[in-house]
């Protein structure tokens, strides 16, 4: 394999990570460079996903218009006549209090 232009970077590894690299080199018979290069190629997409900012919206569904929300919640619902004590009877023990 022809060598491409080298990109040098002083790498500071945690001792546990260094030991994991050394163990992988020993088990596979590959060079440290090959192990680190493959680790970067395989791990970079996961690192990018983990370090990326989450999208501003969690859902792709547009929020309901304000007038629709007011209309939906303006009228009485089935729990308006239920007291807190009666409501507690309907709840299971597994629900948070």
C-alpha positions, -999 to 999 in steps of 0.1 A, spaced: 0 0 0 14 33 -10 18 59 17 -3 90 14 8 123 28 11 120 65 -10 140 89 6 141 123 -12 149 155 1 143 190 -24 119 205 -30 118 242 -48 86 251 -62 76 284 -42 46 297 -72 23 293 -77 34 257 -40 29 250 -42 -6 265 -73 -13 243 -54 -2 212 -24 -23 222 -46 -54 228 -63 -49 194 -28 -46 177 -17 -78 195 -49 -98 186 -51 -87 150 -15 -85 140 -22 -51 124 -1 -20 130 -10 7 155 -16 31 125 -39 6 109 -59 1 141 -62 38 148 -71 46 111 -98 20 110 -111 32 144 -114 67 131 -131 56 99 -156 34 117 -161 56 147 -163 91 132 -199 89 121 -209 79 156 -188 106 171 -203 132 147 -239 121 157 -231 122 194 -215 156 192 -239 173 168 -265 197 182 -299 182 185 -325 196 160 -345 225 174 -377 204 170 -382 169 182 -410 161 159 -417 167 122 -454 175 130 -464 211 129 -478 225 162 -515 230 165 -528 265 158 -535 285 190 -572 290 181 -577 252 177 -561 246 211 -583 272 228 -614 256 212 -604 221 222 -597 229 258 -623 256 264 -653 233 271 -658 209 299 -643 174 298 -651 141 314 -631 148 345 -646 182 355 -670 166 380 -645 142 395 -630 151 429 -593 145 436 -602 117 460 -623 99 433 -595 104 408 -570 89 432 -591 57 434 -588 53 396 -551 56 396 -529 25 399 -501 22 424 -475 21 395 -482 56 384 -460 84 398 -476 105 425 
